[in-house]
Amino acid sequence: MAFAAREELDMISPWINAAGSLGYAPGGDWPVPMAQGAFVTNPVSLRPRTPAEDRTLIEYPGGFLLHTGVANPGLGEVVKRFAARWARSPLPVWVHLLADTPENVAQMAAALEGLDGVAAIVLGVPPRAYGEQVLSLVAATGGERPLVVEVPLTAAGDGWVGRLAGLGVAALSLAAPRGALPNSGGEIIGGHLVGPGLFPQVLAAVRAARRSRLPLIASAGVYTRGQGEALLQAGARAVALDGVLWRGWEE
């Protein structure tokens, strides 16, 4: 199956925000000394999602676990509220889509295709998606916008990741892994891990993912400029910042 050529991925600098860290449109604080290279929106699903009933933040020595349910008002409402701001943004705007089914992914990508100000689509795959399931979601994402595929950093060395280049993918984003911790009541809660303790895993993942021959975006665990530069030297094209945007930059 042949895939249409996509536009080039646009970044002003290699320092960007991770999805879920700065909202749906540029304009907030950027508390780091390097220029922001692109703005990545909060994750968006086709239909509205409500917060998880047991949403929580649980700290541990290496950082914290975040469980939210990825609440959002749905793509239609997000476009209605923020498309005009995307079009006026001096930063390239990458819209992060929550992938669930190929049909929904195709519908969301088509809705974004004609919008000014959408510089790229970031496709966030489901937490337990793997192999052919991910490839089918990617194949369903049509259009000419550059496509970034976000997978957990634990998948960096998997063989199927190398097949993404043949599907027209512009870059591979290595995102924070999931984990589980007991809450104050002893219930085991699953969620995304955030914090400086992840940096060794991120660096190892970048090295493992180089065999995919895709441009790499490294996320999670970066709290100093030196850590980010180490990822760039290891082969990442960009570094996506998450918790440091809330906690504050460390030199």
C-alpha angles and dihedrals in degrees: 000000000000121000124210118249114262131211121266118272109256123216130156093202135355093257115092138153124258119242112272096029106090109022130246104311138028120262106088131102121301101196099189128090097235123083115262110247101197140349118242115198127226111272113281129199127200092250129031118278125203124217118272112264090229096042111157149150116231120189124216131172094272097044132290144301116236123202116177111141088240094262115200137153095246130260097280093056093042091053091047092052102037113021092094090053091049090054091052096044119119086207124073106254119219113194113215113216125197105227118213110145131010090240094055092044091053091050094050094047091050091051091055098043098087098040120112113229098033102118097173145353121236112203112206109198122215115273096253098033115126142172115331093016091060093043091054091052091050093047090054093056101095132178137072100277114113110262123219115190116208119205131166111272088241088072094055096108099038115125096232090061089072090062092065092081090064090057094061096260113165098201144354117233117204106209135191114288125238126248142163134241135172115255124220090280094051095254114140110239125192124210148122119308119229130179148076093287089075096063097095090052092049093051092049090048093054090053091048094047095053089087088068088070089218124126106263132222113196121206138176130043099041113131102145136048089240091058092050092048090050089057091049091050090049090059108277115137093204141009120223114207123211126155094023089066089064100032100041137254120289121209 
